[in-house]
Amino acid sequence: MKIKNIVLAGSACFLTLFSCTDINENIYDKYQPDTFYGTPEGANIALASVYAEIPGDFERKNVPGVGYAGADNGWYDMNCMSSDEQVIPHRNDGNWQQDFARLHKHEWLPSEFIINNTWNWLYNSIFKANLAVELLEKSKADASKIAEAKVLRAFFYYLLIDDFGDVPFYTDNNITVDKIPQASRAAVFAFIVKELTENVESLSVTKGGNYYGRFNKWAGYTLLAKVYLNAQVYTGEAKWAECLAACNKVSEGGFSLHSGAENPSSPLGNKYYELFGDVLPDDETILPIFATLDVVSRNVYAVRSVYGPQGTKMFGLAGWNGTIVPTDFFLKYATNDIRRKQFLFGEQPGGFNYTLEVGSLDNPGAAPQAGVRNVKFYPAGAQTGGGASNDFPIYRYADVILMMAECNVRLGNPTAAKPFIDQIRQRAGLDPLAANPTLDDIYNERGFELNWEGHRRQDMIRFDKFLLANQFRPASPAYRKLFPIPTSALDANRGLKQNPGY
């Protein structure tokens, strides 16, 4: 049974204590709870409840800003808008709130709407992951399904420590919110590594098909590599060799870079952009978010970026005239880089003109057509003014290749790093580097390749770039490397200690 199909129906069965039945299938409510989740159907339903938290959507049961990516006001926006790759300015015609500008200018507060949404989504996801682990273990489910639940829980805890540092930590739901103890970032890091190293080998090796959008062995090792990649930030101790070893494990999965060749049928002109379409190619995609508009998740990112009438002209959907790409970030791209085709700037067909100059993000705000726009996720599949059905790549092999390049440079072996970074450049239509890569070369290439995919804030912190001044703000104080624990969380649990600086 495919998890992407279970998300549509299975999680509903789970939340109603398996009252969902089909006369043509097993009647699940005849099973005892202690044995039901040990069946293949029951195990998949337990997992579906957790996987259902990952796709982004506007609202679930009156809870806004949920999911990893796809919609808005959640994890994606908090992490991407605070970096140098994108921001939604308040417009001087009165459109758009100033939350996004505060994130980009590093002026966020503990009471911030988007920060609170992200915190609540992550802890709701952990609660469901804890429950899945408990149900699967009690019913003696297949070891691979228990491992999958534990890897999912590790994924959410990784996102938590990356954003918030020391966080409330629990693995048993039989505790009230006010009693959950706060664990150090290093301690939760150690838990994540232990959970992953003990369980990744038990995951399925299947790529695509039933495992499209699920943690298989290769996605599990990619997650482990990301955790090790940022170990020095989390604990003060680098783990470059361990990260490289995890990346090498991913390479055993037979992944390769998707073609960057010209494709006249593509709106953006190259096969490269199939990596951001309706169903993502499994030669490079390691872990996607499955989306079908108005069924499960959505992808708003192209629609949210373009000016309203131009969106109608381009793809038949009125644009939201929101997200822009800061000028300095855009200007780093070489003019012959195929990845530059995702950006709209200057005069456009139909009389539109996106100016490079953006004078203000908040007061008085940007002019309606100010700022470079991005259509990397050019609307695909089912689409309306509320977004499109583009799937979202959480992890893809290009990221793994760039991690291998970075680890080799940091381990003092830039000669070994060069073939990795040159693969990425040549796919983009660029020449190989003239010399062995530096850390700045790798940092820049990660920005070129992975922009708008949720990695930039983390990369900026790891490369000591996050606090630097930019067009819209002076240099930031060091405490901005972490987000604050939300005010509502502090009110609910008086034992929590706020991050320094807030």
Phi and psi in degrees as a GROMACS rama.xvg file:
@    title "Ramachandran Plot"
@    xaxis  label "Phi"
@    yaxis  label "Psi"
@TYPE xy
-80.2245  132.592  LYS-2
-63.2536  -32.2422  ILE-3
-67.8229  -22.6063  LYS-4
-85.3881  -34.6135  ASN-5
-61.9023  -35.8253  ILE-6
-56.8187  -31.2226  VAL-7
-75.926  -34.3308  LEU-8
-126.738  -36.2907  ALA-9
-64.2735  -40.8363  GLY-10
-66.8291  -29.0141  SER-11
-65.588  -40.3143  ALA-12
-60.2903  -42.7326  CYS-13
-60.6746  -45.424  PHE-14
-75.0162  -15.1641  LEU-15
-106.773  28.5512  THR-16
53.6548  50.1361  LEU-17
49.4705  43.9928  PHE-18
-85.7436  -7.33725  SER-19
-75.7372  120.435  CYS-20
-131.673  164.627  THR-21
-140.893  125.47  ASP-22
-65.4729  -15.4165  ILE-23
-94.1854  1.72  ASN-24
-129.748  -179.117  GLU-25
-60.0304  144.109  ASN-26
-91.8708  100.818  ILE-27
-67.7592  -26.6194  TYR-28
-77.4107  3.6665  ASP-29
-89.4811  -9.03096  LYS-30
-80.1903  151.292  TYR-31
-77.5868  142.696  GLN-32
-55.1197  -35.4712  PRO-33
-71.0738  -15.5191  ASP-34
-113.774  -24.8015  THR-35
-56.6932  -46.8646  PHE-36
-74.9334  -3.24435  TYR-37
-86.3682  -11.6114  GLY-38
-80.7406  156.326  THR-39
-56.8124  -39.8906  PRO-40
-67.2299  -44.7169  GLU-41
-65.0323  -40.8984  GLY-42
-62.7752  -41.0644  ALA-43
-65.8904  -35.7051  ASN-44
-67.5774  -41.0152  ILE-45
-60.0893  -42.6416  ALA-46
-69.5427  -35.9393  LEU-47
-60.2969  -35.8744  ALA-48
-60.0881  -35.069  SER-49
-78.9424  -46.8529  VAL-50
-59.0348  -30.6607  TYR-51
-62.9093  -17.0523  ALA-52
-79.1358  -19.8887  GLU-53
-76.5569  -43.8037  ILE-54
-63.0259  137.294  PRO-55
-80.4081  141.129  GLY-56
-150.268  166.138  ASP-57
-68.7688  -38.2296  PHE-58
-162.801  137.812  GLU-59
-131.082  119.895  ARG-60
50.7892  49.0257  LYS-61
67.2346  14.9148  ASN-62
-103.638  114.091  VAL-63
-84.5409  165.053  PRO-64
61.5778  47.8254  GLY-65
-100.869  156.861  VAL-66
98.1331  167.154  GLY-67
-77.8973  -48.6744  TYR-68
-160.661  156.939  ALA-69
131.716  -41.9824  GLY-70
-115.185  -142.973  ALA-71
-138.359  173.287  ASP-72
65.8144  27.1364  ASN-73
-134.977  -149.823  GLY-74
-54.6897  -47.0471  TRP-75
-58.1657  -49.3961  TYR-76
-65.7188  -40.5461  ASP-77
-60.4586  -42.3362  MET-78
-82.1867  -35.4709  ASN-79
-83.1816  -39.7942  CYS-80
-69.9006  -24.0614  MET-81
-81.4307  -5.88541  SER-82
-94.668  -169.414  SER-83
-96.1702  4.82433  ASP-84
-95.5763  -19.1758  GLU-85
-163.434  158.302  GLN-86
-165.211  149.829  VAL-87
-102.83  110.347  ILE-88
-79.0411  149.106  PRO-89
-63.5752  135.589  HIS-90
-94.8733  145.431  ARG-91
-74.298  1.13543  ASN-92
-94.8997  6.44297  ASP-93
99.496  -5.41232  GLY-94
-83.8011  149.635  ASN-95
71.9962  132.283  TRP-96
-73.0755  174.522  GLN-97
-99.4478  6.68814  GLN-98
-55.6986  -44.6508  ASP-99
-68.764  -38.7226  PHE-100
-63.2354  -39.8225  ALA-101
-63.1361  -38.9554  ARG-102
-62.0611  -46.5458  LEU-103
-67.7156  -33.6386  HIS-104
-87.854  4.31919  LYS-105
56.7555  46.9432  HIS-106
-119.441  19.1342  GLU-107
-66.5864  157.082  TRP-108
-119.766  160.999  LEU-109
-61.8643  -19.2149  PRO-110
-91.3997  6.63408  SER-111
-60.3369  132.291  GLU-112
-55.2416  -49.2945  PHE-113
-69.2325  -37.2374  ILE-114
-65.023  -42.9418  ILE-115
-63.2303  -42.4042  ASN-116
-58.3633  -44.9446  ASN-117
-64.3642  -45.6768  THR-118
-58.3574  -49.2167  TRP-119
-64.027  -39.7622  ASN-120
-63.3857  -43.6363  TRP-121
-65.5134  -41.2101  LEU-122
-73.9564  -30.6662  TYR-123
-63.953  -38.7547  ASN-124
-67.5027  -40.5285  SER-125
-65.3997  -40.4537  ILE-126
-56.577  -46.3329  PHE-127
-68.2587  -35.5796  LYS-128
-67.3341  -42.421  ALA-129
-57.3063  -44.0759  ASN-130
-64.7578  -41.6973  LEU-131
-62.6168  -44.1709  ALA-132
-59.2661  -45.4808  VAL-133
-61.3175  -48.6902  GLU-134
-64.0156  -41.44  LEU-135
-69.6196  -39.4542  LEU-136
-68.7838  -43.1739  GLU-137
-62.8407  -34.3136  LYS-138
-92.2211  5.81082  SER-139
53.9646  49.6681  LYS-140
-67.1959  166.619  ALA-141
-53.2224  140.156  ASP-142
-58.054  -33.6499  ALA-143
-66.7688  -32.2962  SER-144
-74.9064  -39.0681  LYS-145
-63.3185  -42.7971  ILE-146
-60.5891  -40.6386  ALA-147
-62.9289  -41.8899  GLU-148
-63.7816  -40.3461  ALA-149
-69.6281  -36.3342  LYS-150
-67.1835  -40.4425  VAL-151
-58.8063  -45.0326  LEU-152
-62.2922  -40.4818  ARG-153
-62.1982  -37.3227  ALA-154
-59.3285  -46.5928  PHE-155
-68.9735  -37.6653  PHE-156
-67.7347  -34.1222  TYR-157
-61.3528  -44.7899  TYR-158
-62.261  -37.6056  LEU-159
-64.468  -50.1931  LEU-160
-70.5114  -28.2681  ILE-161
-63.3697  -39.2219  ASP-162
-88.5436  -38.8298  ASP-163
-117.856  -8.70252  PHE-164
79.2407  -117.457  GLY-165
-75.963  125.315  ASP-166
-135.434  157.617  VAL-167
-58.208  134.374  PRO-168
-132.255  128.447  PHE-169
-156.82  150.175  TYR-170
-123.778  1.11549  THR-171
-124.819  122.746  ASP-172
-73.6851  -4.90301  ASN-173
-82.8414  59.6071  ASN-174
-153.679  142.922  ILE-175
-85.4655  155.751  THR-176
-55.2463  -39.5265  VAL-177
-71.8139  -9.77412  ASP-178
-107.395  -3.01769  LYS-179
-69.3181  123.814  ILE-180
-76.6013  151.387  PRO-181
-91.2271  126.015  GLN-182
-106.597  152.823  ALA-183
-68.7612  155.121  SER-184
-56.4729  -41.8416  ARG-185
-64.2888  -38.1337  ALA-186
-68.3236  -40.8357  ALA-187
-69.835  -36.5933  VAL-188
-55.5649  -47.2438  PHE-189
-61.6614  -40.0274  ALA-190
-61.8938  -45.7724  PHE-191
-60.1032  -46.8078  ILE-192
-62.0832  -42.7481  VAL-193
-62.7412  -46.6625  LYS-194
-60.9664  -41.4416  GLU-195
-71.3429  -47.4194  LEU-196
-65.9615  -27.4859  THR-197
-84.1064  -15.7439  GLU-198
-123.122  -21.0946  ASN-199
-61.5725  -39.5429  VAL-200
-64.8555  -18.7245  GLU-201
-85.5522  -8.05166  SER-202
-75.4003  159.386  LEU-203
-64.3845  148.844  SER-204
-94.4441  0.853276  VAL-205
-65.2519  134.174  THR-206
-108.011  132.82  LYS-207
67.2352  -163.402  GLY-208
56.6295  -126.356  GLY-209
-62.8743  -19.0208  ASN-210
-105.733  14.3502  TYR-211
-67.3497  117.774  TYR-212
88.6226  8.02549  GLY-213
-120.804  159.001  ARG-214
-76.8992  104.467  PHE-215
-95.5798  -172.6  ASN-216
-59.5122  -37.9646  LYS-217
-73.5578  -38.8826  TRP-218
-66.6105  -37.3342  ALA-219
-62.1713  -43.624  GLY-220
-69.4415  -30.9728  TYR-221
-65.1236  -43.3199  THR-222
-59.4077  -45.0047  LEU-223
-60.5799  -41.0505  LEU-224
-61.3114  -42.0919  ALA-225
-64.1302  -38.5523  LYS-226
-64.4669  -47.8394  VAL-227
-64.5296  -36.3363  TYR-228
-56.3465  -34.8207  LEU-229
-106.235  15.9006  ASN-230
-58.9264  -38.7248  ALA-231
-64.528  -35.4845  GLN-232
-66.4654  -41.9355  VAL-233
-78.2362  -34.5717  TYR-234
-127.719  -13.2167  THR-235
88.9226  -5.00696  GLY-236
-119.073  121.13  GLU-237
-71.3411  149.608  ALA-238
-134.206  49.2072  LYS-239
-66.5419  -43.1986  TRP-240
-63.5208  -39.6187  ALA-241
-66.061  -39.2557  GLU-242
-62.4995  -44.769  CYS-243
-62.4093  -39.6312  LEU-244
-63.7274  -40.7881  ALA-245
-65.4245  -39.774  ALA-246
-62.4717  -40.032  CYS-247
-62.2857  -35.0121  ASN-248
-63.0737  -41.6412  LYS-249
-61.0619  -38.7262  VAL-250
-61.2394  -25.0967  SER-251
-67.8523  -13.1956  GLU-252
-78.7324  -0.734033  GLY-253
77.8312  27.1831  GLY-254
-80.5701  159.431  PHE-255
-151.888  166.744  SER-256
-73.6535  133.487  LEU-257
-65.7668  153.107  HIS-258
-61.4302  143.63  SER-259
-106.638  12.5736  GLY-260
-62.0651  160.259  ALA-261
-62.9447  145.346  GLU-262
-144.374  96.5117  ASN-263
-58.5557  -23.6879  PRO-264
-80.8185  -10.5673  SER-265
-84.1673  136.029  SER-266
-57.8147  -25.8453  PRO-267
-107.319  2.59528  LEU-268
90.7627  -3.58275  GLY-269
-141.018  150.038  ASN-270
-61.7992  -23.4946  LYS-271
-49.0578  -37.8601  TYR-272
-77.2797  -3.59622  TYR-273
-65.8101  -19.3807  GLU-274
-67.8782  -8.98741  LEU-275
-129.617  24.1951  PHE-276
-96.9881  -146.791  GLY-277
-78.4409  -47.0002  ASP-278
-125.94  122.35  VAL-279
-85.2186  139.199  LEU-280
-65.1691  135.482  PRO-281
-87.0957  3.25679  ASP-282
-68.3056  -33.6444  ASP-283
-116.565  -30.7958  GLU-284
-71.9187  128.762  THR-285
-103.199  -45.8128  ILE-286
-143.817  105.228  LEU-287
-100.877  165.029  PRO-288
-98.9183  122.427  ILE-289
-78.1853  131.498  PHE-290
-136.292  134.949  ALA-291
-135.449  115.078  THR-292
-50.7114  132.74  LEU-293
65.7644  9.27582  ASP-294
-118.713  -59.7926  VAL-295
-143.327  117.685  VAL-296
65.2697  -168.352  SER-297
-174.967  171.854  ARG-298
-135.526  110.899  ASN-299
-98.2469  -1.99908  VAL-300
-68.2858  -36.5947  TYR-301
-74.7194  -45.7205  ALA-302
-60.1761  -38.4856  VAL-303
-69.6225  -21.2283  ARG-304
-86.9687  -43.5684  SER-305
-80.5244  154.214  VAL-306
-63.2413  142.02  TYR-307
-47.1464  -61.5403  GLY-308
-63.8958  -31.3117  PRO-309
-69.7339  -36.0352  GLN-310
-59.2555  -42.711  GLY-311
-61.1568  -41.7649  THR-312
-69.7138  -38.8361  LYS-313
-76.4885  -52.7153  MET-314
-134.624  19.6967  PHE-315
76.3109  12.0558  GLY-316
-126.276  132.78  LEU-317
-66.0421  125.535  ALA-318
-73.1153  159.953  GLY-319
-92.2482  -8.98663  TRP-320
54.0523  53.4379  ASN-321
-113.608  -88.1321  GLY-322
-69.3508  137.133  THR-323
-122.712  163.835  ILE-324
-104.721  119.002  VAL-325
-53.4358  141.636  PRO-326
-55.4047  -44.8156  THR-327
-60.6728  -38.324  ASP-328
-66.7098  -46.7188  PHE-329
-62.4183  -41.5274  PHE-330
-69.5512  -11.7009  LEU-331
-73.5698  -20.3422  LYS-332
-73.1185  136.511  TYR-333
-68.5657  147.485  ALA-334
-66.3441  -24.3566  THR-335
-96.4486  10.5142  ASN-336
-78.5638  122.605  ASP-337
-63.6423  -20.9823  ILE-338
-73.4124  -12.2643  ARG-339
-73.777  -17.4935  ARG-340
-67.3537  -16.0953  LYS-341
-72.7655  -15.41  GLN-342
-97.2453  139.16  PHE-343
-109.506  125.182  LEU-344
-152.882  157.18  PHE-345
69.5299  -158.243  GLY-346
-69.0815  135.348  GLU-347
-119.879  154.122  GLN-348
-54.25  137.042  PRO-349
97.8595  2.25232  GLY-350
89.0815  13.2723  GLY-351
-87.7253  154.499  PHE-352
-148.282  108.274  ASN-353
-91.4462  109.62  TYR-354
-80.1269  146.547  THR-355
-70.1559  -31.6983  LEU-356
-76.9622  127.838  GLU-357
-126.037  103.253  VAL-358
-73.8936  -28.4291  GLY-359
-154.668  144.216  SER-360
-96.7813  -21.9867  LEU-361
-139.521  -43.6148  ASP-362
-136.738  100.25  ASN-363
-88.7763  -3.14345  PRO-364
104.973  175.267  GLY-365
-89.4454  150.502  ALA-366
-65.2462  155.119  ALA-367
-54.6719  -34.8208  PRO-368
-109.848  22.0789  GLN-369
-83.439  136.628  ALA-370
106.007  141.036  GLY-371
-69.014  140.297  VAL-372
-109.362  162.127  ARG-373
-130.934  126.71  ASN-374
-121.833  37.7153  VAL-375
-52.7625  -42.3376  LYS-376
-96.0616  60.735  PHE-377
-54.9133  126.551  TYR-378
-48.7525  129.496  PRO-379
-137.314  158.235  ALA-380
66.8699  -155.155  GLY-381
-61.7473  136.358  ALA-382
-152.162  146.4  GLN-383
-145.117  -174.049  THR-384
-64.5514  -10.7626  GLY-385
-91.3517  4.74385  GLY-386
132.642  -161.407  GLY-387
-143.951  -179.498  ALA-388
-100.155  17.8405  SER-389
-58.243  130.822  ASN-390
-74.8771  162.709  ASP-391
-120.923  128.831  PHE-392
-83.791  106.729  PRO-393
-69.4487  -48.4239  ILE-394
-133.334  137.195  TYR-395
-139.306  164.653  ARG-396
-67.1848  -27.1763  TYR-397
-57.268  -38.5873  ALA-398
-63.1347  -43.1563  ASP-399
-62.426  -43.5473  VAL-400
-59.5499  -42.2357  ILE-401
-70.7221  -31.7123  LEU-402
-64.5663  -40.0459  MET-403
-64.2129  -38.98  MET-404
-62.4407  -46.1984  ALA-405
-63.1181  -46.1092  GLU-406
-61.136  -40.7843  CYS-407
-64.1393  -40.9917  ASN-408
-64.9646  -44.3086  VAL-409
-68.7257  -23.4698  ARG-410
-89.3596  5.53226  LEU-411
84.7558  24.0782  GLY-412
-129.145  64.8655  ASN-413
-65.4263  -24.5902  PRO-414
-61.773  -40.326  THR-415
-69.9756  -25.2112  ALA-416
-75.9846  -29.0145  ALA-417
-59.1578  -45.4689  LYS-418
-60.598  -30.236  PRO-419
-67.693  -50.5003  PHE-420
-70.6177  -31.54  ILE-421
-66.3558  -32.9504  ASP-422
-56.6347  -45.8544  GLN-423
-66.2658  -44.0196  ILE-424
-64.6787  -44.7918  ARG-425
-68.5898  -34.228  GLN-426
-60.4053  -33.0473  ARG-427
-82.7377  2.29161  ALA-428
87.781  15.2869  GLY-429
-104.93  160.508  LEU-430
-74.0379  155.633  ASP-431
-60.1638  158.99  PRO-432
-60.9803  145.296  LEU-433
-74.1942  -21.4994  ALA-434
-141.51  175.553  ALA-435
-59.5421  145.277  ASN-436
-70.7959  146.423  PRO-437
-99.0254  171.663  THR-438
-61.9499  -34.9237  LEU-439
-64.3078  -37.9548  ASP-440
-59.4549  -43.7798  ASP-441
-68.9116  -42.9937  ILE-442
-57.5909  -46.8963  TYR-443
-64.7409  -41.9612  ASN-444
-66.2937  -35.7336  GLU-445
-61.8143  -39.6972  ARG-446
-65.0323  -43.4992  GLY-447
-62.9734  -43.3735  PHE-448
-81.4096  -38.4147  GLU-449
-109.741  12.5567  LEU-450
-58.1071  143.436  ASN-451
67.0691  18.1813  TRP-452
-112.74  10.1094  GLU-453
92.6138  12.9009  GLY-454
-108.135  -13.7037  HIS-455
-68.2009  -44.0161  ARG-456
-58.5838  -46.3395  ARG-457
-60.6091  -43.6961  GLN-458
-62.7986  -43.709  ASP-459
-61.1307  -39.4505  MET-460
-67.5452  -44.7909  ILE-461
-64.2306  -33.1097  ARG-462
-95.2372  10.7261  PHE-463
59.3628  41.1652  ASP-464
-113.483  -11.3669  LYS-465
-67.1916  -32.1847  PHE-466
-90.5912  -4.17714  LEU-467
-66.7892  148.778  LEU-468
-64.3624  151.355  ALA-469
-138.611  -169.037  ASN-470
-57.4318  -29.3474  GLN-471
-109.835  -2.21383  PHE-472
-159.223  156.778  ARG-473
-76.4563  179.784  PRO-474
-57.5987  142.801  ALA-475
-94.99  150.989  SER-476
-69.4926  157.118  PRO-477
-61.1894  -29.1048  ALA-478
-66.0253  -15.6991  TYR-479
-71.8309  -5.95802  ARG-480
-66.9863  -18.464  LYS-481
-117.641  148.326  LEU-482
-84.2544  155.423  PHE-483
-76.0553  151.659  PRO-484
-67.0246  129.633  ILE-485
-59.4705  147.037  PRO-486
-55.1721  -40.6888  THR-487
-63.5974  -34.3854  SER-488
-70.0518  -38.5519  ALA-489
-65.2831  -37.3315  LEU-490
-67.3189  -34.5797  ASP-491
-79.4959  -25.7218  ALA-492
-136.08  96.4219  ASN-493
-68.236  -10.0082  ARG-494
-82.8039  -6.56199  GLY-495
-80.4455  145.123  LEU-496
-108.232  128.729  LYS-497
-68.7553  149.391  GLN-498
-63.8361  145.106  ASN-499
-55.4222  145.038  PRO-500
96.4049  -16.6107  GLY-501
